[in-house]
Each structure stands twice: as C-alpha cells, then as structure tokens.
Amino acid sequence: MREQLNTLYKELIHKNEVEGLAFLAEQFPNEIVFSTSFGLEDQAITHLILDNKLPISIFTLDTGRLFNETYSVWESTNERYNTFITPYYPETKRIEKYVETNGPLSFYRSVELRKECCHIRKVEPLTRALKGKKVWITGLRADQSNARKDLPILEWDDTYQLFKYNPLLHWTLADTQAFIKAHNIPYNVLHDKGFVSIGCAPCTRAIKEGEDFRAGRWWWESNSKKECGLHEHK
C-alpha cells in the first residue's frame, strides 16, 4: 500500500484538480466516490466532476437533521447537472433506540452522546457508502482547522482501508467562493448568513467575526478537535 500511495502521490502533485480526479477515475474505475454535504467546497468538486463528465459517483449522508436550505441546494444541484446524488440514511432501528433512550436533544448533554449521535447518523452510513471502494474524494481544505492544516493531498485511511484524495486541500475560502461565483454553481444560502461549516441544524450556527472556522459546529463543546468522526486524525 505504501508504495502505491507514493506512486499515486507523485503523479497527483503535478496535476490540477480536474486532471487529478480524471487520473484516479482511470486508475480505479467504479471504485472511486465523492461524498458531498453541499458546502462550498463540495459544490466546487461536484461541478468539476459533473461538468467534465468524469466517471465518479457522488453520494451524501442525509442525517435526517439537515437544514431546509441544504435540501434546496441538493435539489438545485440535481437540476443544474441533470444528475441524481445518492443518499445514505441512518439505520432506522438504531436512531429510534437512541432517541427513545436519550431524548431528541441529548447530544447537548455530553460529548459522548453527541458522538454517538454522529456515529449513528454519519459514520455508520459512510461505512456502507465506502464499502468496496478504493478512493474517497473529500472537500477538506488545510485552513479549515488545526487538525487539517498538515494533511497531504492524498493519504491512506486506515479506518476505511482506502485512499483519500483532497483535491482542494490548498484552496483558501476566498478561492472557493470565487470559483463558485465564476461558474454560477448552486450553493447553500446559509453561507451568506455567516454559516461557514454547515452540518445538522441543531448542531450548527453562524460564526461571529474573528471566530475560528469550526466555531459554529458543536459550539457548546471545547474548541479542540471538534469532529464528527468522519475525518478524525489521531
């Protein structure tokens, strides 16, 4: 695996985003997927994939607690690109048991309960979505948080046993916003209201001027390593 990772990395560092995506799609036909949460970065990557007709499937994790604005941009994206983004949902029985046992707002009470909710609504569905795949494309950017600043453009994910490609790793927020505007790409209108990182509605708020990028996620918790489990780096 290490040798293959190094070989792929050496190829990718000389390619732009579209070239990198096309290269990996060619190397791993039918084994490469992109996960979108319809944020700015994900919308940019969706455009790169669909506008260039790259053979990469796109899925999203519908936690059942998303903002209406997120569903609107999902619908607009399907219409704009004449596509159908595949949804993955939490297992009904697990959600029912969690809510019955802990209550519908229990994630506010402790980090453990919040992470359990995230695991049921996000991590387990992601595991199903990535099953049998070799490459997972993400919209991670280095300046989104301290936990992401040292990420490589291509890495091996031990948890899911596949390569993770971060094509926009070195883009800034301004770069991403400019790309969205230049290509008239549908985006979540909550971004215009101070929402930077958008997840589940009960766990996301707008950030104030000067606050960290991740301050609007799980704001009642400590600011250190606030992740839902999808992209945790230990």
DOSE-357354 format. One record per residue (C-alpha): residue number from 1; x, y, z. Coordinates in nm, 2 decimals. Each point is the difference from the previous one (the first is absolute). Example, Ala and Ser with C-alpha at 12.3 -4.5 7.8 and 13.67 -1.06 7.14 Angstrom:
residues 2
num = 1&X = 1.23&Y = -0.45&Z = 0.78
num = 2&X = 0.14&Y = 0.34&Z = -0.07
end
This chain:
residues 234
num = 1&X = 0.00&Y = 0.00&Z = 0.00
num = 2&X = 0.28&Y = 0.24&Z = 0.09
num = 3&X = 0.17&Y = -0.04&Z = -0.33
num = 4&X = -0.32&Y = 0.05&Z = -0.19
num = 5&X = -0.08&Y = 0.31&Z = 0.21
num = 6&X = 0.33&Y = 0.15&Z = -0.09
num = 7&X = -0.04&Y = -0.08&Z = -0.36
num = 8&X = -0.34&Y = 0.16&Z = -0.02
num = 9&X = 0.11&Y = 0.30&Z = 0.20
num = 10&X = 0.29&Y = 0.07&Z = -0.24
num = 11&X = -0.25&Y = 0.00&Z = -0.29
num = 12&X = -0.25&Y = 0.22&Z = 0.17
num = 13&X = 0.23&Y = 0.28&Z = 0.12
num = 14&X = 0.06&Y = 0.09&Z = -0.37
num = 15&X = -0.37&Y = 0.01&Z = -0.09
num = 16&X = -0.27&Y = 0.26&Z = 0.05
num = 17&X = -0.33&Y = -0.09&Z = 0.17
num = 18&X = -0.18&Y = -0.13&Z = -0.32
num = 19&X = 0.31&Y = -0.19&Z = -0.11
num = 20&X = 0.04&Y = -0.15&Z = 0.34
num = 21&X = -0.37&Y = -0.11&Z = 0.01
num = 22&X = 0.02&Y = -0.14&Z = -0.35
num = 23&X = 0.32&Y = -0.19&Z = 0.07
num = 24&X = -0.14&Y = -0.17&Z = 0.31
num = 25&X = -0.32&Y = -0.08&Z = -0.18
num = 26&X = 0.21&Y = -0.17&Z = -0.27
num = 27&X = 0.21&Y = -0.19&Z = 0.25
num = 28&X = -0.30&Y = -0.12&Z = 0.21
num = 29&X = -0.30&Y = -0.04&Z = -0.23
num = 30&X = -0.33&Y = -0.04&Z = 0.19
num = 31&X = 0.20&Y = 0.01&Z = 0.33
num = 32&X = 0.01&Y = 0.37&Z = 0.05
num = 33&X = -0.26&Y = 0.21&Z = 0.18
num = 34&X = -0.05&Y = 0.36&Z = 0.12
num = 35&X = -0.19&Y = 0.08&Z = 0.31
num = 36&X = -0.18&Y = 0.34&Z = 0.00
num = 37&X = -0.17&Y = 0.19&Z = 0.28
num = 38&X = -0.08&Y = 0.28&Z = -0.24
num = 39&X = 0.24&Y = 0.25&Z = 0.15
num = 40&X = 0.19&Y = 0.24&Z = -0.22
num = 41&X = 0.30&Y = -0.23&Z = -0.04
num = 42&X = -0.22&Y = -0.30&Z = -0.08
num = 43&X = -0.20&Y = 0.20&Z = -0.25
num = 44&X = 0.32&Y = 0.10&Z = -0.18
num = 45&X = 0.11&Y = -0.36&Z = -0.02
num = 46&X = -0.34&Y = -0.11&Z = -0.12
num = 47&X = 0.03&Y = 0.25&Z = -0.28
num = 48&X = 0.35&Y = -0.13&Z = -0.09
num = 49&X = -0.13&Y = -0.35&Z = -0.02
num = 50&X = -0.33&Y = 0.05&Z = -0.18
num = 51&X = 0.10&Y = 0.29&Z = -0.23
num = 52&X = 0.29&Y = -0.21&Z = -0.12
num = 53&X = -0.21&Y = -0.32&Z = -0.02
num = 54&X = 0.24&Y = -0.19&Z = 0.22
num = 55&X = -0.10&Y = -0.36&Z = 0.09
num = 56&X = -0.02&Y = 0.06&Z = 0.37
num = 57&X = -0.31&Y = -0.07&Z = 0.21
num = 58&X = -0.13&Y = 0.25&Z = 0.25
num = 59&X = -0.18&Y = -0.07&Z = 0.32
num = 60&X = -0.11&Y = 0.19&Z = 0.31
num = 61&X = -0.08&Y = -0.09&Z = 0.36
num = 62&X = -0.35&Y = 0.11&Z = 0.09
num = 63&X = -0.01&Y = 0.00&Z = 0.38
num = 64&X = -0.36&Y = 0.09&Z = 0.02
num = 65&X = 0.09&Y = 0.33&Z = 0.18
num = 66&X = 0.12&Y = 0.21&Z = -0.29
num = 67&X = -0.10&Y = 0.36&Z = -0.07
num = 68&X = -0.28&Y = 0.06&Z = -0.25
num = 69&X = 0.25&Y = 0.22&Z = -0.19
num = 70&X = 0.23&Y = -0.31&Z = -0.04
num = 71&X = -0.28&Y = -0.19&Z = -0.16
num = 72&X = -0.07&Y = 0.29&Z = -0.23
num = 73&X = 0.36&Y = 0.01&Z = -0.13
num = 74&X = -0.01&Y = -0.38&Z = -0.04
num = 75&X = -0.31&Y = 0.04&Z = -0.22
num = 76&X = 0.16&Y = 0.29&Z = -0.19
num = 77&X = 0.31&Y = -0.20&Z = -0.06
num = 78&X = -0.19&Y = -0.30&Z = -0.14
num = 79&X = -0.19&Y = 0.23&Z = -0.23
num = 80&X = 0.31&Y = 0.20&Z = -0.11
num = 81&X = 0.20&Y = -0.30&Z = -0.10
num = 82&X = -0.28&Y = -0.24&Z = -0.09
num = 83&X = 0.12&Y = -0.25&Z = 0.26
num = 84&X = -0.11&Y = -0.20&Z = 0.29
num = 85&X = 0.21&Y = 0.02&Z = 0.31
num = 86&X = -0.02&Y = -0.32&Z = 0.21
num = 87&X = -0.12&Y = 0.03&Z = 0.36
num = 88&X = 0.10&Y = -0.22&Z = 0.29
num = 89&X = -0.22&Y = 0.01&Z = 0.31
num = 90&X = 0.05&Y = -0.11&Z = 0.36
num = 91&X = -0.13&Y = -0.34&Z = 0.10
num = 92&X = -0.36&Y = 0.06&Z = 0.12
num = 93&X = 0.01&Y = -0.24&Z = 0.30
num = 94&X = 0.33&Y = 0.15&Z = 0.13
num = 95&X = -0.14&Y = 0.35&Z = -0.02
num = 96&X = -0.33&Y = -0.10&Z = 0.16
num = 97&X = 0.18&Y = -0.17&Z = 0.29
num = 98&X = 0.25&Y = 0.29&Z = 0.05
num = 99&X = -0.28&Y = 0.27&Z = 0.01
num = 100&X = -0.23&Y = -0.22&Z = 0.22
num = 101&X = 0.28&Y = -0.06&Z = 0.25
num = 102&X = 0.17&Y = 0.34&Z = 0.00
num = 103&X = -0.26&Y = 0.25&Z = -0.14
num = 104&X = 0.00&Y = 0.21&Z = -0.32
num = 105&X = 0.25&Y = 0.26&Z = 0.13
num = 106&X = 0.22&Y = -0.22&Z = 0.21
num = 107&X = 0.31&Y = 0.09&Z = -0.21
num = 108&X = 0.01&Y = 0.34&Z = 0.19
num = 109&X = 0.06&Y = -0.19&Z = 0.33
num = 110&X = 0.34&Y = -0.15&Z = -0.06
num = 111&X = 0.27&Y = -0.06&Z = -0.26
num = 112&X = -0.06&Y = -0.37&Z = 0.03
num = 113&X = -0.37&Y = 0.02&Z = -0.09
num = 114&X = 0.08&Y = 0.25&Z = -0.28
num = 115&X = 0.26&Y = -0.23&Z = -0.15
num = 116&X = -0.24&Y = -0.30&Z = 0.03
num = 117&X = -0.26&Y = 0.20&Z = -0.20
num = 118&X = 0.26&Y = 0.09&Z = -0.26
num = 119&X = 0.11&Y = -0.36&Z = -0.02
num = 120&X = -0.35&Y = -0.12&Z = -0.07
num = 121&X = -0.10&Y = 0.28&Z = -0.24
num = 122&X = 0.33&Y = 0.04&Z = -0.18
num = 123&X = 0.28&Y = -0.25&Z = 0.07
num = 124&X = -0.20&Y = -0.32&Z = -0.05
num = 125&X = -0.17&Y = 0.12&Z = -0.32
num = 126&X = 0.34&Y = 0.11&Z = -0.13
num = 127&X = 0.14&Y = -0.35&Z = 0.07
num = 128&X = -0.27&Y = -0.14&Z = -0.23
num = 129&X = 0.06&Y = 0.26&Z = -0.27
num = 130&X = 0.37&Y = -0.07&Z = -0.01
num = 131&X = -0.03&Y = -0.38&Z = 0.01
num = 132&X = 0.20&Y = -0.15&Z = -0.30
num = 133&X = 0.14&Y = 0.33&Z = -0.10
num = 134&X = 0.37&Y = 0.08&Z = -0.05
num = 135&X = 0.00&Y = 0.39&Z = -0.01
num = 136&X = -0.20&Y = 0.24&Z = 0.21
num = 137&X = -0.01&Y = 0.37&Z = -0.13
num = 138&X = -0.06&Y = 0.27&Z = 0.26
num = 139&X = -0.03&Y = 0.37&Z = 0.02
num = 140&X = 0.25&Y = 0.05&Z = 0.28
num = 141&X = 0.21&Y = 0.31&Z = 0.00
num = 142&X = 0.32&Y = 0.06&Z = 0.20
num = 143&X = -0.12&Y = 0.33&Z = 0.15
num = 144&X = -0.33&Y = -0.13&Z = 0.14
num = 145&X = 0.15&Y = -0.11&Z = 0.33
num = 146&X = 0.32&Y = -0.08&Z = 0.18
num = 147&X = -0.08&Y = -0.37&Z = -0.04
num = 148&X = 0.01&Y = 0.04&Z = -0.38
num = 149&X = 0.29&Y = 0.24&Z = -0.05
num = 150&X = 0.26&Y = -0.27&Z = -0.06
num = 151&X = -0.21&Y = -0.24&Z = -0.21
num = 152&X = 0.16&Y = -0.13&Z = -0.32
num = 153&X = -0.19&Y = 0.02&Z = -0.33
num = 154&X = -0.02&Y = -0.38&Z = 0.00
num = 155&X = 0.00&Y = -0.22&Z = 0.30
num = 156&X = -0.07&Y = -0.35&Z = 0.11
num = 157&X = -0.31&Y = -0.03&Z = 0.23
num = 158&X = 0.06&Y = -0.29&Z = 0.24
num = 159&X = -0.36&Y = 0.01&Z = 0.13
num = 160&X = -0.16&Y = -0.06&Z = -0.34
num = 161&X = 0.30&Y = -0.16&Z = -0.17
num = 162&X = 0.01&Y = 0.22&Z = -0.31
num = 163&X = 0.17&Y = 0.30&Z = -0.14
num = 164&X = -0.14&Y = 0.34&Z = 0.09
num = 165&X = 0.05&Y = 0.28&Z = -0.26
num = 166&X = -0.03&Y = 0.36&Z = 0.10
num = 167&X = 0.01&Y = 0.20&Z = -0.33
num = 168&X = -0.08&Y = 0.34&Z = 0.16
num = 169&X = 0.24&Y = -0.04&Z = 0.28
num = 170&X = 0.20&Y = 0.32&Z = -0.08
num = 171&X = -0.29&Y = 0.21&Z = -0.10
num = 172&X = -0.10&Y = 0.29&Z = 0.23
num = 173&X = -0.35&Y = 0.09&Z = 0.09
num = 174&X = 0.03&Y = 0.30&Z = -0.24
num = 175&X = 0.12&Y = -0.23&Z = -0.28
num = 176&X = -0.31&Y = -0.22&Z = 0.05
num = 177&X = -0.24&Y = 0.28&Z = 0.02
num = 178&X = 0.14&Y = 0.15&Z = -0.32
num = 179&X = -0.02&Y = -0.33&Z = -0.18
num = 180&X = -0.37&Y = -0.04&Z = 0.10
num = 181&X = -0.08&Y = 0.35&Z = -0.12
num = 182&X = 0.20&Y = -0.03&Z = -0.33
num = 183&X = -0.19&Y = -0.32&Z = -0.10
num = 184&X = -0.34&Y = 0.10&Z = 0.14
num = 185&X = -0.01&Y = -0.32&Z = 0.21
num = 186&X = -0.30&Y = -0.06&Z = 0.23
num = 187&X = 0.10&Y = 0.05&Z = 0.37
num = 188&X = -0.15&Y = 0.00&Z = 0.34
num = 189&X = -0.15&Y = 0.35&Z = 0.07
num = 190&X = 0.09&Y = -0.05&Z = 0.37
num = 191&X = 0.36&Y = 0.09&Z = -0.10
num = 192&X = -0.13&Y = 0.35&Z = -0.06
num = 193&X = -0.12&Y = 0.02&Z = 0.36
num = 194&X = 0.32&Y = -0.08&Z = 0.18
num = 195&X = -0.01&Y = -0.38&Z = -0.02
num = 196&X = 0.33&Y = -0.13&Z = -0.11
num = 197&X = 0.00&Y = -0.37&Z = 0.08
num = 198&X = -0.35&Y = -0.14&Z = -0.03
num = 199&X = -0.11&Y = -0.33&Z = 0.15
num = 200&X = -0.31&Y = -0.10&Z = 0.19
num = 201&X = -0.24&Y = 0.28&Z = 0.09
num = 202&X = 0.01&Y = -0.05&Z = 0.38
num = 203&X = 0.38&Y = -0.01&Z = 0.00
num = 204&X = 0.09&Y = 0.29&Z = -0.23
num = 205&X = -0.01&Y = 0.38&Z = 0.05
num = 206&X = 0.13&Y = 0.30&Z = -0.18
num = 207&X = 0.35&Y = 0.12&Z = 0.11
num = 208&X = 0.09&Y = 0.34&Z = 0.12
num = 209&X = 0.27&Y = 0.22&Z = -0.14
num = 210&X = 0.34&Y = -0.13&Z = 0.11
num = 211&X = -0.12&Y = -0.34&Z = 0.11
num = 212&X = 0.16&Y = -0.32&Z = -0.12
num = 213&X = -0.14&Y = -0.18&Z = -0.31
num = 214&X = -0.13&Y = -0.28&Z = 0.22
num = 215&X = -0.15&Y = 0.22&Z = 0.27
num = 216&X = -0.34&Y = -0.04&Z = -0.14
num = 217&X = 0.00&Y = -0.38&Z = 0.04
num = 218&X = -0.08&Y = -0.15&Z = 0.34
num = 219&X = 0.06&Y = 0.35&Z = 0.15
num = 220&X = -0.09&Y = -0.12&Z = 0.35
num = 221&X = 0.31&Y = -0.23&Z = 0.00
num = 222&X = 0.37&Y = 0.07&Z = 0.04
num = 223&X = 0.16&Y = 0.15&Z = -0.32
num = 224&X = 0.27&Y = -0.27&Z = -0.02
num = 225&X = -0.05&Y = -0.27&Z = -0.27
num = 226&X = -0.37&Y = 0.05&Z = -0.05
num = 227&X = -0.07&Y = -0.27&Z = -0.26
num = 228&X = -0.30&Y = -0.24&Z = -0.06
num = 229&X = 0.22&Y = -0.30&Z = -0.06
num = 230&X = 0.00&Y = 0.00&Z = -0.38
num = 231&X = 0.35&Y = 0.17&Z = -0.03
num = 232&X = 0.16&Y = -0.04&Z = 0.34
num = 233&X = 0.38&Y = -0.01&Z = 0.00
num = 234&X = 0.14&Y = -0.14&Z = 0.32
end
